[in-house]
Amino acid sequence: MDRTERFHLIDQMLCNRRVVTRAQFLEALEVSPATFKRDLEYLRDRLAAPIVWDHERRGYCYEQGAGGEQFQLPGLWFNTSEIQALLSMDALLENLQPGVLSNHIEPLRTRIRMLLDDGDHSVDEISRRIRIVPLAAKAYRSENFQGLCQALLSRICVDMTYYSRPTDSSSKRRVSPQRLIYYRDNWYLDAWCHLRGGLRSFSIDAIQALQITSEPAIEIEEAELNRELESGYGIFSGAATHQAVLRFSPQLARWVSRETWHPQQSSDYDAEGYYILRVPYSQDTELVMDILKHGAEVEVLEPSELRERVKQRIAGMQALYAGN
């Protein structure tokens, strides 16, 4: 039997018999004394199993917890969110630039890799076979990010020079930081913009200069933040004011019907087997890009303004390749 099966058998014997002798374990597990010793060490050190030797009864048993609770062997594999979280943390720490956490990184990585090693396979095997690949991550100045974190937690305003890609221009802003968001492999700041008099989301990589002030930050209730910045589609959404109705081909529906585009989306199928997806949005920039990536497999049914925007982008693409 493999190691995982031995772990479960050891646990079962300890739970059923309360006290198990060394000879009973060796007979049931069919392993050498050295292998049995390694199994016990792994269970104790990695899975925190309270296996102790009872001198009076001359056998192994589970030590009872302070509240009398019985130890339960944890699952020996991870679900998708757990393996993603552990591998993502390990990858992020591996590439972390030197900073205030430098002295703490290696012990933390060691602990993460020990958690990964608690599964059925070694951490080296997991790292070779499962990869977390971030896409389209933008570079940003670490001093700006550190300054934003300081201002955010200290609840004070910052002055910043912010670059706008659509207009290819920079502007000076005073903002009250509300929260940092990690979205699609990039960092964004939700803040109250004193210049615009409203809530805005700022891409951290577009901050060209940052200065911490002594002015207390304006506090925005979390409910209002969620209403203004999470109700519509995309990171720069604003409060949802429109609903996009998208019609996906039956073939693409096999994939898209399993995706969550927005927490408040609704969907169904029409009589011809097309997948109809309804998504709330305010600004359509990100939505248009996600629609275009599906090409001729999706059609915008409503609203007419969004349909026209997509048509204009397609026309521009056609013009670009018309002479080739």
C-alpha positions as CSV (number, residue, x, y, z in Angstrom):
1,M,0.0,0.0,0.0
2,D,1.1,3.6,-0.6
3,R,1.9,6.2,2.0
4,T,-1.5,7.8,2.0
5,E,-3.2,4.4,2.6
6,R,-0.8,3.7,5.5
7,F,-1.7,7.1,7.0
8,H,-5.4,6.3,6.9
9,L,-4.9,2.8,8.3
10,I,-2.8,4.1,11.2
11,D,-5.5,6.7,12.0
12,Q,-8.3,4.0,11.7
13,M,-6.4,1.6,14.0
14,L,-5.8,4.3,16.6
15,C,-9.4,5.5,16.5
16,N,-10.9,1.9,16.7
17,R,-8.5,0.3,19.2
18,R,-7.5,3.3,21.2
19,V,-4.1,1.7,22.0
20,V,-2.1,-0.1,19.2
21,T,1.2,-2.0,19.8
22,R,4.2,-1.6,17.5
23,A,3.9,-5.2,16.4
24,Q,0.2,-4.7,15.4
25,F,1.1,-1.7,13.3
26,L,4.0,-3.5,11.6
27,E,1.8,-6.5,10.8
28,A,-1.1,-4.5,9.4
29,L,1.0,-2.0,7.4
30,E,3.4,-4.6,6.1
31,V,6.4,-2.2,6.3
32,S,9.8,-2.2,8.0
33,P,10.3,-0.6,11.4
34,A,12.2,2.2,9.7
35,T,9.3,3.0,7.4
36,F,6.9,2.9,10.2
37,K,9.0,5.3,12.2
38,R,9.1,7.7,9.2
39,D,5.4,7.5,8.9
40,L,4.9,8.4,12.6
41,E,7.3,11.3,12.3
42,Y,5.5,12.6,9.3
43,L,2.1,12.3,10.9
44,R,3.3,14.1,14.0
45,D,5.4,16.9,12.4
46,R,3.5,17.6,9.2
47,L,-0.1,16.7,10.1
48,A,0.1,17.6,13.8
49,A,-1.3,14.2,14.8
50,P,-0.9,13.9,18.6
51,I,0.3,10.3,18.5
52,V,2.0,9.4,21.8
53,W,3.5,6.2,23.4
54,D,1.6,4.9,26.4
55,H,4.2,3.4,28.7
56,E,1.6,1.6,31.0
57,R,-0.3,-0.1,28.1
58,R,2.8,-0.5,25.9
59,G,1.3,1.0,22.8
60,Y,0.5,4.0,20.7
61,C,-2.6,6.2,21.1
62,Y,-4.0,9.6,20.4
63,E,-3.5,12.2,23.1
64,Q,-6.8,13.8,24.0
65,G,-7.2,17.5,23.4
66,A,-7.8,19.9,26.3
67,G,-11.5,19.9,25.5
68,G,-11.6,16.1,25.1
69,E,-12.0,16.4,21.3
70,Q,-10.7,13.5,19.2
71,F,-8.0,14.2,16.5
72,Q,-9.2,13.9,12.9
73,L,-6.8,13.2,10.1
74,P,-7.0,16.1,7.6
75,G,-7.7,15.6,4.0
76,L,-4.4,14.7,2.2
77,W,-5.1,16.6,-0.9
78,F,-6.2,20.1,-1.7
79,N,-9.2,21.6,-3.5
80,T,-8.7,24.0,-6.4
81,S,-8.7,27.2,-4.3
82,E,-6.3,25.8,-1.7
83,I,-3.7,24.6,-4.3
84,Q,-4.0,27.9,-6.2
85,A,-3.5,29.9,-3.0
86,L,-0.5,28.0,-1.9
87,L,1.2,27.9,-5.3
88,S,0.4,31.6,-5.9
89,M,1.9,32.5,-2.5
90,D,5.0,30.5,-3.2
91,A,5.5,32.0,-6.7
92,L,4.9,35.6,-5.4
93,L,7.4,35.1,-2.5
94,E,10.0,33.6,-4.9
95,N,9.9,36.7,-7.0
96,L,9.6,39.2,-4.2
97,Q,12.0,42.1,-4.4
98,P,14.2,42.8,-1.3
99,G,12.3,44.8,1.3
100,V,11.2,45.0,4.9
101,L,10.0,41.3,4.8
102,S,13.3,39.9,3.5
103,N,14.2,38.3,6.8
104,H,10.8,36.6,7.1
105,I,10.5,35.3,3.5
106,E,12.4,32.0,3.7
107,P,10.7,30.8,6.9
108,L,7.3,31.7,5.3
109,R,8.2,29.9,2.1
110,T,9.4,26.9,4.1
111,R,6.0,26.7,5.9
112,I,4.1,27.0,2.6
113,R,6.2,24.3,1.0
114,M,5.6,22.1,4.1
115,L,1.8,22.6,3.6
116,L,2.1,21.6,0.0
117,D,4.2,18.6,1.0
118,D,1.3,17.4,3.3
119,G,-0.5,16.1,0.2
120,D,-0.2,12.8,-1.5
121,H,2.8,14.0,-3.6
122,S,6.1,15.9,-2.9
123,V,6.3,19.7,-3.2
124,D,8.8,19.3,-6.0
125,E,6.5,17.0,-8.0
126,I,3.6,19.5,-7.5
127,S,5.7,22.4,-8.6
128,R,6.7,20.5,-11.8
129,R,3.2,19.4,-12.6
130,I,1.1,22.4,-11.6
131,R,1.9,26.0,-12.6
132,I,0.4,29.4,-11.8
133,V,1.1,31.7,-14.7
134,P,0.2,35.3,-14.2
135,L,-0.7,37.2,-17.4
136,A,-0.4,40.8,-18.4
137,A,0.9,41.9,-15.1
138,K,2.0,45.6,-15.2
139,A,5.1,46.9,-13.5
140,Y,4.8,49.6,-10.9
141,R,7.1,51.5,-8.6
142,S,7.5,49.8,-5.2
143,E,7.8,53.1,-3.4
144,N,4.4,54.3,-4.7
145,F,2.8,51.0,-3.6
146,Q,4.4,51.3,-0.1
147,G,3.3,54.9,0.2
148,L,-0.2,54.0,-0.7
149,C,-0.3,51.2,1.9
150,Q,1.0,53.6,4.5
151,A,-1.6,56.3,3.7
152,L,-4.4,53.7,3.3
153,L,-3.9,52.2,6.8
154,S,-3.1,55.6,8.4
155,R,-6.2,57.0,6.8
156,I,-4.6,60.1,5.3
157,C,-4.7,61.7,1.8
158,V,-2.1,61.4,-0.9
159,D,-1.2,63.8,-3.7
160,M,-0.3,62.0,-6.9
161,T,0.5,62.6,-10.6
162,Y,-1.7,60.2,-12.5
163,Y,-1.2,59.3,-16.2
164,S,-4.4,58.8,-18.3
165,R,-3.8,56.4,-21.2
166,P,-6.9,57.4,-23.2
167,T,-5.9,61.0,-23.3
168,D,-2.1,60.5,-23.1
169,S,-1.9,63.2,-20.4
170,S,-1.1,63.5,-16.8
171,S,-3.0,65.3,-14.0
172,K,-2.4,66.1,-10.4
173,R,-4.9,64.6,-7.9
174,R,-5.5,64.6,-4.2
175,V,-7.2,61.4,-3.2
176,S,-8.5,59.7,-0.1
177,P,-7.5,56.0,-0.3
178,Q,-10.2,53.6,0.5
179,R,-8.9,50.1,-0.4
180,L,-6.4,48.3,-2.7
181,I,-7.7,45.7,-5.2
182,Y,-5.8,42.9,-6.9
183,Y,-7.7,42.2,-10.1
184,R,-6.6,40.2,-13.2
185,D,-3.0,40.1,-12.0
186,N,-2.7,43.9,-11.4
187,W,-3.2,46.3,-8.5
188,Y,-5.8,49.1,-8.3
189,L,-6.6,51.8,-5.8
190,D,-10.2,52.6,-5.0
191,A,-10.2,56.2,-3.7
192,W,-12.3,59.4,-3.3
193,C,-10.9,61.8,-5.9
194,H,-11.0,65.4,-4.5
195,L,-10.5,66.8,-8.0
196,R,-13.5,65.0,-9.5
197,G,-15.6,64.9,-6.3
198,G,-16.4,61.2,-6.6
199,L,-15.1,57.6,-6.2
200,R,-12.6,56.4,-8.8
201,S,-10.4,53.4,-9.4
202,F,-6.8,54.1,-10.3
203,S,-4.3,51.7,-11.8
204,I,-1.2,51.6,-9.6
205,D,1.2,51.4,-12.5
206,A,-0.2,54.7,-13.9
207,I,0.8,56.6,-10.8
208,Q,3.9,58.6,-11.8
209,A,4.6,60.4,-8.5
210,L,3.2,60.1,-5.0
211,Q,3.4,62.3,-1.9
212,I,1.8,61.5,1.5
213,T,0.0,64.4,3.1
214,S,-1.1,65.1,6.7
215,E,-4.7,65.7,5.7
216,P,-7.2,63.1,7.1
217,A,-8.8,61.0,4.4
218,I,-12.5,61.2,3.7
219,E,-14.2,58.0,4.8
220,I,-16.6,56.3,2.5
221,E,-19.0,53.6,3.8
222,E,-18.2,50.1,2.4
223,A,-21.8,49.7,1.2
224,E,-21.3,52.9,-1.0
225,L,-18.0,51.6,-2.2
226,N,-19.5,48.3,-3.3
227,R,-22.5,50.1,-4.9
228,E,-20.4,52.5,-6.9
229,L,-17.4,50.3,-7.8
230,E,-18.6,46.7,-7.9
231,S,-22.1,46.9,-9.2
232,G,-21.1,47.2,-12.9
233,Y,-18.8,45.2,-15.1
234,G,-15.0,45.6,-14.9
235,I,-12.6,47.3,-12.5
236,F,-13.5,50.9,-13.6
237,S,-17.2,50.3,-13.6
238,G,-19.0,52.9,-11.5
239,A,-22.6,52.2,-10.5
240,A,-24.4,50.0,-13.0
241,T,-26.7,52.0,-15.3
242,H,-27.0,49.6,-18.3
243,Q,-27.6,45.9,-19.0
244,A,-25.7,44.2,-21.7
245,V,-27.5,41.4,-23.4
246,L,-25.1,39.0,-25.2
247,R,-25.9,36.1,-27.5
248,F,-23.3,33.3,-27.6
249,S,-23.3,30.6,-30.2
250,P,-24.3,27.1,-29.0
251,Q,-20.7,25.9,-29.5
252,L,-19.2,28.7,-27.4
253,A,-22.0,28.3,-24.8
254,R,-20.3,25.1,-23.7
255,W,-17.6,27.3,-22.2
256,V,-19.2,30.6,-21.5
257,S,-22.2,29.2,-19.6
258,R,-19.7,28.0,-16.9
259,E,-18.1,31.4,-16.5
260,T,-19.1,34.1,-14.0
261,W,-18.9,37.5,-15.8
262,H,-20.6,39.4,-12.9
263,P,-22.1,38.4,-9.6
264,Q,-25.5,39.9,-10.7
265,Q,-25.6,38.3,-14.1
266,S,-28.6,36.3,-15.4
267,S,-28.7,33.9,-18.3
268,D,-30.8,31.4,-20.2
269,Y,-31.0,29.7,-23.6
270,D,-33.2,30.7,-26.5
271,A,-35.2,28.3,-28.7
272,E,-32.2,27.8,-31.1
273,G,-29.8,26.8,-28.4
274,Y,-28.0,30.1,-28.2
275,Y,-26.8,31.2,-24.7
276,I,-28.2,34.6,-23.6
277,L,-26.1,36.4,-21.0
278,R,-27.3,39.6,-19.2
279,V,-24.6,41.7,-17.5
280,P,-24.9,45.0,-15.7
281,Y,-22.3,47.7,-16.6
282,S,-21.6,51.4,-16.5
283,Q,-18.4,52.0,-18.5
284,D,-18.1,49.6,-21.4
285,T,-14.3,49.7,-22.0
286,E,-13.5,46.4,-20.4
287,L,-16.7,44.8,-21.5
288,V,-16.1,45.7,-25.2
289,M,-12.6,44.0,-25.0
290,D,-14.0,40.9,-23.5
291,I,-16.8,40.7,-26.2
292,L,-14.3,41.2,-29.0
293,K,-12.1,38.3,-27.9
294,H,-14.9,35.9,-28.7
295,G,-15.1,37.1,-32.3
296,A,-18.0,35.9,-34.4
297,E,-19.2,33.6,-31.6
298,V,-21.0,36.4,-29.7
299,E,-23.4,39.1,-30.7
300,V,-24.5,42.2,-28.7
301,L,-28.3,42.3,-28.7
302,E,-28.7,45.2,-26.3
303,P,-28.3,48.1,-25.7
304,S,-27.9,49.8,-29.1
305,E,-25.1,52.0,-27.8
306,L,-22.9,49.0,-26.8
307,R,-23.7,47.2,-30.1
308,E,-22.6,50.3,-32.0
309,R,-19.4,50.6,-30.0
310,V,-18.5,47.0,-30.9
311,K,-19.4,47.6,-34.6
312,Q,-17.1,50.6,-34.6
313,R,-14.2,48.6,-33.2
314,I,-14.8,45.8,-35.7
315,A,-14.9,48.4,-38.6
316,G,-11.6,49.8,-37.4
317,M,-10.0,46.4,-37.4
318,Q,-11.4,45.7,-40.9
319,A,-9.9,49.0,-42.1
320,L,-6.6,48.2,-40.6
321,Y,-6.3,44.9,-42.7
322,A,-8.2,46.1,-45.8
323,G,-5.0,46.8,-47.8
324,N,-3.3,43.6,-46.9
